[in-house]
Amino acid sequence: MSRRGIGGLSKPPKKYRIKAGILEDGSWFAFETLDEARSEDETRVKILSRLTSKKSRIDHQWRRREIRALVDCIESASTIASSVRMRKHRKRVGGHLEWFRHRTGGDVRFFTLLPANWVYPAGSLHGADAIKLLAALRQALRRKGADRASGWLFAYIDGEYDPTSRTFRLHVHGLASGEMIDVVRRIKNARNLQPEGKSKLPGAVRLPVQFKRMVRTPKKLATYCMKSFWCERPVFEDAEMKPKRPRGKRRINYLQPFAEHLLWQDRWSIQNLALLMGMSVREGRFEVH
């Protein structure tokens, strides 16, 4: 969605390069190492290879040929379904977002949007068109005043799987600065982002628009915008019968949904999954647009 594409970013200045270490608040920033990313890809290949076995029962929508091709792409790190490939992009995008934040100044907030109509039953994720979803989100932001607002916005599509309802929930994480923060706040009144109880859509959640200040851990939030690991997060009811989701990073533990989300990622480039407003990529770095 950007003019030149976030895949064309160069390495950020040394000061803003992403690596594990102690953060400003004293906590440990556990960014994945290259060895950990390679190990994750090996695990993904092992899991996917189970579906290519002739002994494995496979639903009609799954083609062994496509899965074998995906395995080859993960092994060569030529797809964003590869942890090694995404680690490279996450390091560059996260570092450049931090650099851009310091160059432009002003208040910057991390946000998450969980649209109720971005929920897909297992087996139907292929019907989710990332380009159309982000185009609709762009129009929704424009209707709330994005074209007239100062500041900038970066957002990237993420996903998670709920084994209880057997659904994928797509959503976006991002950063907004200046008046764009208020634009994102106003979007909560959009039909597909109204909270549970007000929305007529079955996928609505209690807090569809969430914000965090980037005061203590800006590096962690800048890299969290763009994740390479879709979690399994079952929705359950607490003692007060309110829906809850567990925290933490847990691999999708069901074979075909695991393959489905990787096949979906393999369809896209990182440019297809990113939304940039008020900013663009020029000469290998982010600039105000």
C-alpha positions in Angstrom: 0.0 0.0 0.0 3.0 2.3 0.3 4.5 4.1 -2.7 7.9 2.4 -2.8 7.1 -0.5 -0.4 8.4 -1.2 3.0 10.2 -4.2 1.5 12.6 -1.6 0.1 13.8 -0.2 3.4 17.5 -0.1 3.9 19.2 -0.9 7.2 18.4 1.9 9.8 21.2 3.8 11.5 23.2 1.8 14.0 21.5 3.6 16.9 18.1 2.3 15.8 18.9 -1.2 14.8 16.8 -3.9 16.5 18.5 -6.4 18.8 17.7 -8.1 22.1 18.7 -6.3 25.3 17.6 -4.2 28.3 14.9 -1.7 27.6 14.4 1.8 29.2 12.1 0.4 31.9 14.6 -2.3 32.9 12.7 -5.2 31.2 14.3 -7.6 28.8 13.5 -7.2 25.1 13.5 -10.8 23.7 13.7 -10.2 20.0 14.2 -13.6 18.2 17.8 -14.5 17.2 18.6 -15.9 13.7 19.1 -19.3 15.2 15.6 -19.2 16.8 14.1 -18.1 13.5 15.8 -21.0 11.7 14.5 -23.4 14.3 11.0 -22.0 13.9 11.2 -22.6 10.2 12.3 -26.1 10.7 9.3 -26.7 13.0 7.0 -25.2 10.4 8.4 -27.5 7.7 8.0 -30.6 9.9 4.4 -29.7 10.7 3.5 -28.9 7.0 5.2 -32.1 5.8 2.6 -34.2 7.7 0.0 -32.9 5.4 1.9 -33.9 2.3 2.1 -37.5 3.4 -0.2 -39.8 1.3 -1.3 -41.4 4.6 -2.6 -38.1 5.9 -6.3 -37.3 5.5 -6.8 -33.9 3.9 -9.8 -31.8 3.2 -10.7 -31.0 -0.4 -9.6 -27.4 -0.3 -6.1 -28.4 0.6 -3.7 -29.2 -2.2 -0.6 -31.2 -1.4 1.2 -29.5 -4.3 0.6 -26.0 -2.8 1.9 -27.2 0.6 5.0 -28.8 -0.9 5.7 -25.5 -2.7 5.2 -23.6 0.5 7.7 -25.9 2.3 10.3 -25.1 -0.4 9.7 -21.4 0.0 10.1 -21.6 3.8 13.3 -23.6 3.5 14.7 -21.0 1.1 13.3 -18.1 3.2 11.6 -16.6 0.1 8.2 -16.1 1.6 6.9 -14.0 4.5 5.6 -17.3 5.9 9.2 -17.9 6.8 10.3 -16.7 10.3 13.8 -16.0 8.9 12.4 -13.8 6.2 10.1 -12.0 8.6 12.8 -11.5 11.1 14.8 -9.5 8.5 11.8 -7.3 7.7 10.8 -6.8 11.3 14.3 -5.6 12.2 14.2 -3.1 9.4 10.7 -1.8 9.7 10.9 -1.7 13.6 14.2 0.2 13.4 12.9 2.7 10.8 9.7 3.3 12.7 11.8 4.2 15.8 14.1 6.4 13.7 11.0 8.1 12.1 9.4 8.6 15.4 12.4 10.5 16.7 12.8 12.5 13.5 9.2 13.7 13.4 8.7 14.2 17.2 5.4 14.7 18.9 3.1 12.2 20.6 3.0 8.7 19.2 0.7 5.9 20.3 0.6 2.2 19.6 -2.9 0.9 18.7 -4.8 -2.3 17.9 -7.9 -2.5 15.8 -10.1 -5.7 15.9 -12.9 -5.3 13.2 -15.8 -7.6 13.8 -16.1 -8.4 10.0 -12.5 -9.6 9.8 -13.4 -13.0 11.3 -13.1 -16.0 9.1 -14.2 -19.7 9.8 -11.4 -22.2 9.5 -11.2 -23.3 5.9 -12.3 -19.9 4.5 -9.2 -17.7 5.2 -8.3 -17.8 1.5 -11.3 -15.5 1.0 -9.7 -12.7 3.0 -8.3 -10.2 0.5 -5.7 -8.2 2.4 -5.6 -5.5 -0.2 -9.4 -4.9 -0.1 -9.4 -5.1 3.7 -6.8 -2.3 4.0 -8.4 -0.3 1.3 -11.7 -0.4 3.3 -9.8 0.6 6.5 -8.1 3.5 4.7 -11.5 4.8 3.5 -12.9 4.4 7.1 -10.0 6.5 8.4 -10.5 9.1 5.7 -14.2 9.4 6.7 -13.0 10.2 10.2 -10.7 13.0 9.0 -7.4 11.3 8.2 -6.9 13.4 5.0 -7.1 16.6 7.1 -5.1 15.4 10.1 -1.5 16.2 10.8 0.8 13.3 11.7 1.2 9.8 10.3 -0.1 6.3 10.7 1.5 2.8 10.1 -0.6 -0.4 10.4 0.1 -4.0 9.6 -2.3 -7.0 9.5 -1.9 -9.7 12.1 -4.0 -12.7 12.9 -4.9 -15.3 15.6 -6.8 -18.6 15.7 -9.6 -19.4 18.1 -10.0 -23.2 18.4 -13.2 -22.9 20.4 -15.1 -21.2 17.6 -12.7 -22.5 14.9 -12.3 -19.0 13.5 -9.4 -16.8 12.4 -9.5 -13.2 13.6 -7.6 -10.8 11.5 -6.7 -7.4 13.0 -4.1 -4.6 12.8 -1.4 -3.3 15.0 0.1 0.1 14.3 1.5 3.4 15.4 -0.2 6.8 15.0 1.1 10.3 15.7 -0.3 13.7 16.2 -3.9 14.2 15.0 -3.9 10.7 13.6 -4.3 9.5 17.1 -7.7 11.2 17.4 -8.7 9.8 13.9 -8.1 6.3 15.2 -10.1 7.0 18.3 -13.0 8.2 16.3 -13.0 5.1 14.1 -14.5 3.2 17.1 -17.8 4.5 16.0 -17.6 2.7 12.6 -20.1 -0.1 12.3 -17.5 -2.9 12.2 -15.5 -1.5 15.1 -18.3 -0.9 17.6 -17.9 -2.8 20.9 -19.7 -6.0 21.8 -23.2 -5.1 22.9 -23.6 -2.2 20.4 -22.4 -4.0 17.3 -24.8 -6.2 15.4 -21.8 -8.2 14.0 -21.2 -11.5 15.7 -17.4 -11.0 15.8 -17.5 -7.8 17.9 -15.2 -7.7 21.0 -15.4 -5.6 24.1 -12.5 -3.3 23.2 -12.2 -3.2 19.4 -9.9 -0.1 19.6 -7.0 -0.2 22.0 -4.2 2.2 22.7 -0.8 2.2 24.5 1.6 5.0 25.3 5.1 4.6 23.9 6.9 5.9 26.9 8.8 3.0 28.5 9.1 0.4 25.8 8.9 2.1 22.4 11.3 -0.5 20.7 9.1 -3.4 21.8 5.9 -1.7 20.5 7.5 -0.7 17.2 8.5 -4.3 16.5 5.1 -5.6 17.8 3.4 -3.7 14.9 4.6 -6.4 12.6 4.6 -9.9 13.9 5.7 -13.1 12.2 3.9 -15.6 14.6 0.1 -16.1 14.7 -1.0 -17.4 18.0 -3.7 -19.8 19.1 -6.0 -17.8 21.5 -9.1 -19.6 22.6 -12.0 -17.5 23.9 -13.3 -18.7 27.3 -15.6 -17.3 30.0 -14.3 -16.2 33.3 -16.0 -16.5 36.7 -18.3 -13.6 35.8 -19.2 -15.2 32.5 -17.3 -12.6 30.5 -15.4 -13.6 27.5 -11.6 -13.7 28.0 -8.6 -14.6 25.9 -5.3 -16.0 27.4 -2.2 -14.0 27.1 1.1 -15.4 25.9 2.5 -16.9 22.7 1.1 -20.3 21.9 1.5 -22.0 18.5 -1.6 -23.0 16.6 -2.0 -26.6 17.6 -4.3 -27.8 14.9 -2.7 -29.1 11.7 -4.9 -27.7 9.0 -5.5 -24.2 10.6 -1.7 -24.0 11.1 -1.1 -24.8 7.4 -4.0 -22.5 6.4 -2.5 -19.4 8.0 0.9 -20.0 6.5 -0.6 -20.5 3.0 -2.5 -17.2 3.4 0.7 -15.3 4.4 2.5 -16.9 1.5 0.0 -15.2 -0.9 1.1 -11.7 0.1 4.2 -9.5 0.3 4.7 -7.3 3.3 3.6 -4.2 1.2 0.2 -5.9 0.7 -0.2 -6.2 4.5 0.8 -2.7 5.4 -1.1 0.5 5.5 0.8 3.9 5.5 -1.0 7.2 5.8 0.9 10.6 6.0 4.2 8.7 5.3 5.9 6.9 2.5 9.2 5.1 1.7 11.7 7.3 -0.1 15.3 6.5 -0.7 15.1 3.5 1.6 13.6 5.2 4.6 10.3 6.6 5.9 9.5 10.2 5.1 6.5 12.4 5.8 4.2 12.2 2.8 
